[in-house]
Amino acid sequence: MKEELSLPINEKCKIAIIGLGYVGLPLAIEFSKVSNCLITGKKLERKVIGFDISKKRIYGLRNFYDYTNQFSEKELKDLKNIEFTLEEELLKEADVFIITVPTPIDEFNIPDLTALKEASTLVGKALSKKTNKFKPIVIYESTVFPGATQDVCIPLLSKSSDLKLNEDYFCGYSPERINPGDKKNTLTNIVKITSGSNKDAAEWINLLYGSIIKAGTYKVESIMVAETAKIIENTQRDINIALMNELSFICNLLKIDTLDVINAASTKWNFLPFKPGLVGGHCIGVDPYYLTYKSNQLGYEPLIVSSGRKINDKVSDRLVDRIILKIVEKCLFKKGLKILILGITFKEDCPDMRNSKVFDILKKFSKYPFKLKVVDPYITDDTNIDLDIEYSNELSFEESYEAVLLLVAHEKFVKLNIQQWRSLIHNDSLLFDLKGIIPRTLNPMRI
């Protein structure tokens, strides 16, 4: 007769976090803290295994270095109840497995679930080796298309473990909502959506996250509802930004400033003040493709979502074309034209360069006989810019340029005064301000 296993003790379970990037590391650290459960009031004494396949990442964390800049050296030194490891064998000790690996798109904008599949197989093998008396729980946080957990992940878990869902193990989905570089809307300050493969799993998972999330949790009816909710969050932002980018195309034809128009419209109480710009990164520029992929599989082409993506993907090309035209109009076009580009990360005050649309701009500019220099405070010796350009993390005011393009509003750039901006340009130089932070008295060209 098969022994009936019980669920782990929520307040004392051992948790394995698979993937220690922008999502996994904050989660691992929060679960490792000794505190009282926000729901039951019981003392939390959880052990955490922080697993990643990157030797560089694990060695960095072991030496108290976080390349994402979310945690300081002191914060990492003060950690307890957490072990950072590359060893797969240690995973069998866990009661709960939380998978937070990247889910990008490929060159054809098709979801790339390679890392997710590998993580699922890895965890499945760990499940098969478990010897304790608790029924394990696997939770996914990685962004996926609706139905992926049920159709892709769970079959891999069951196959590699030879276990049955809801009989031998449980599964759940709780989408990540981390906003890289945001010091206000952090993990515990954002409502957490939770779901489970059955009622018992859903209740247990909701308590797990509710024990640490100050903002509270929102338990939904099914895993697919949670998956779709995550997708629509970023798709909505993508569409709103696309509307503003399309507005900027029209305003350019009208020869008026888009940001002036938005500022005026924002005086109405119900106007949503989205702004035009480059849409990159690993969320807003990616998630809509996961929705369109699934929708097309079901036989429906999502017109608005697809149109928004097409508009935002063309912004880089349109900006370069417009700047080149202005360079020609100002009679500046020449071999060796010195162009300074400020910012290369996908958003302000964040070191993440994944899917940054600034790279698209650099590639297009590199086709011209110009001399490009990129300055970004988050450039390091490890930064790989596969282009023949100069780059630095420090801005020097000893050199001036025929064109200066502000593309990312890092705090260091926002704090520049008018004298510093003037030192970077000649009298006839072109100033382009994507973010609206350069003093208007310098007459910058804006989106």
Steps between C-alpha positions, in 0.01 A plus 500: 500500500634840398579730790299822501731801518405826665565857391813666639475713811456841342694699760797259509532366147821492299475703179711469187506802270602404146651806328654789694444800275286808557208281613658204675750676724253734678267203549776282645611772738149581621412135567826453694419771756404397851178684582136437581246389241289798394188277497532254789749686716708183536878522487649443155810280506556404138819382337568613143708346225589761237584308182635634171688339212730804468829451683564872474168580669547252785860600565398864493225449759729291717738795496217745579469652152167549323537611137134609493574766763193401700697403810811652654807317624387552859152362431648186347748457786214517751307214338417189698314178421597514133751306293602599147595197294567345161451147631188331363522228764410747776161565341364165621500645853236759415128480573407786269650589163448848354610541137599851392702445182491733195235450231609714203397495135708383206600690186155432354320633811395146597506408874826332595429262787839327491606608850155425641499150355849430632404629845187284501701189414759590764236540770325181388821305558531655846141398577579140415792498747309644796484279808311714755135455598366814336319532170711749300367815336633657179416865432572688177559875492646532150277674247336253261214490251163382640499123539877454497521379860242227434605408146879543512633509855293245689554221241877552536477493879299178493716332236834575664374410849262214415249666735139603452365852541270546802578148617875512554570873464318830459560787261419870496558823314567841657617751240794723581434874519850627567577841351881520455651818641184591693585558867137568598298223337704210631408134548313533830323821397328353194183289524587140408272297273493133604350180361531125538435172320215423741330657800749372758797619296342840439436551872851390597671716236289801593607463863864461397507832317258668740745433781751751355306732264396813689273614217307174522412229250227442242411135453347422161290207383754331278859499385393618154328806646823592679706447184267719293485773764877534487501522122231768482672724758794569272300478179279783621806719566643410160180607323478827693860586418436406137215753490737770624767395250247525220400841634866604483512402131196720435634789710823490305302548178311784668834648614392519865657353814340172613593550865335845495183335373510230769562755776198696385278193474614385846312789660182295457439273802448177305778534242765227533839676466691234309793631297655395170836330498702185447330183624760240587594282793383152588132576575309766307682435174468123533177402679258613226664249265412222745135607483492527121675163470229325700220696338619408151516135606132529591418645158459867589737775393507768775494819293556764769776311678682429174465858381642633826802274468560606138486868594738466794744283306529772232582783741877447485507518119274806493714683756823438311342604168370819658837582659689433177261732316563772758876449473473550123278807541757657734779423249680286759521177301866404455741214554612484861199692632524471878180374661460452876227259608393518865354176633503141379299301758135423430379737773628766737711422808510129426805302377289264287584523129294202383300583189593868527381680188798734524701220338268520198577871476875437528488235226321735263735790574801271451413479128595867467860633506453657843709478817271373775556514873261349756499602865298312760575481874424126496758404239765271652807315378273202434261695278500350151416754232567318176544817297795715400420786736654664804321459831551611859320518834625852567389818325783741422434868439838556336374398157215633288292335228308586184205299631396394851216251541340450844329159485483377861416729793751373754510713814855611416374648174191656657725688746714664229472879508470726199871588505592133483265442208650801320852363546404191299393687186605765247278789401356307206491154661189285499348416838244221505303441819289182509408544866431872532771581756736731307434870578261641238709817471758290312229425243537122495323297237240293687285205406 
